[in-house]
Amino acid sequence: MDLAARPGEDELALLLTGTDRAGALFVAERFRALLQRRFASRASLTVSGGVACYPADARSPELLLERAARALYAAKAAGGNVVR
């Protein structure tokens, strides 16, 4: 079962069970592109994303969120509007 949550005011977390890293990157990039297209006529919007996978990146929920956040910050530091 997949799950979406808002851990922060301007953040969205997707828990994609049974999805490998390639699948998670595909979903995150597709989501990023769809949001950007959807709101392009209303505002200059960029969407950045960070992906972390269990158990390769972390073995606890807290550490998994931390690793995803690090990937998100790396995406923003790289200029934004990308998924890392």
C-alpha positions as CSV (number, residue, x, y, z in Angstrom):
1,M,0.0,0.0,0.0
2,D,1.4,3.4,-1.0
3,L,0.9,6.4,1.3
4,A,1.2,10.2,0.9
5,A,1.8,12.5,3.9
6,R,2.8,16.1,4.5
7,P,5.7,16.1,7.0
8,G,6.2,19.9,6.6
9,E,4.3,22.9,5.3
10,D,5.8,22.8,1.8
11,E,6.8,19.1,1.7
12,L,5.1,16.0,0.6
13,A,6.3,12.5,1.4
14,L,5.4,9.4,-0.7
15,L,5.9,6.0,0.8
16,L,6.0,3.6,-2.1
17,T,6.0,0.1,-0.8
18,G,7.2,-2.6,-3.1
19,T,8.9,0.0,-5.3
20,D,12.7,-0.1,-6.0
21,R,14.9,2.9,-6.4
22,A,14.4,3.2,-10.2
23,G,10.6,3.0,-9.7
24,A,10.7,5.6,-7.0
25,L,12.8,8.0,-9.1
26,F,10.4,7.5,-12.0
27,V,7.3,8.3,-9.9
28,A,9.0,11.3,-8.2
29,E,10.1,12.8,-11.6
30,R,6.7,12.2,-13.1
31,F,5.1,13.9,-10.1
32,R,7.5,16.8,-10.3
33,A,6.9,17.3,-14.0
34,L,3.1,17.0,-13.7
35,L,3.0,19.6,-10.9
36,Q,5.2,22.0,-12.8
37,R,3.0,21.7,-15.9
38,R,-0.2,22.0,-13.9
39,F,0.7,25.3,-12.3
40,A,2.8,26.8,-15.1
41,S,0.1,29.2,-16.1
42,R,-0.5,30.5,-12.6
43,A,3.0,30.8,-11.1
44,S,6.7,30.2,-11.7
45,L,6.8,26.9,-9.9
46,T,9.7,24.5,-9.4
47,V,9.5,21.2,-7.6
48,S,12.5,19.4,-6.2
49,G,12.5,15.8,-4.8
50,G,14.7,13.5,-2.8
51,V,14.5,9.7,-2.8
52,A,15.7,7.2,-0.2
53,C,15.1,3.5,-0.2
54,Y,14.7,0.9,2.5
55,P,16.9,-1.0,3.5
56,A,19.7,0.2,1.2
57,D,19.7,3.8,2.5
58,A,18.3,3.3,6.0
59,R,16.9,0.6,8.3
60,S,14.7,2.8,10.4
61,P,11.8,5.2,9.5
62,E,13.5,8.2,11.0
63,L,16.8,7.6,9.2
64,L,14.9,6.9,5.9
65,L,13.2,10.3,6.2
66,E,16.5,11.9,7.0
67,R,18.2,10.4,4.0
68,A,15.3,11.5,1.7
69,A,15.6,15.0,3.2
70,R,19.3,15.0,2.4
71,A,18.6,14.0,-1.2
72,L,16.0,16.8,-1.4
73,Y,18.5,19.4,-0.1
74,A,21.0,18.2,-2.6
75,A,18.4,18.6,-5.4
76,K,17.7,22.2,-4.2
77,A,21.4,22.9,-3.9
78,A,21.9,21.7,-7.5
79,G,19.6,24.5,-8.7
80,G,16.2,22.9,-7.9
81,N,13.5,21.5,-10.2
82,V,15.1,18.0,-10.1
83,V,14.9,14.8,-8.2
84,R,17.9,13.2,-6.5
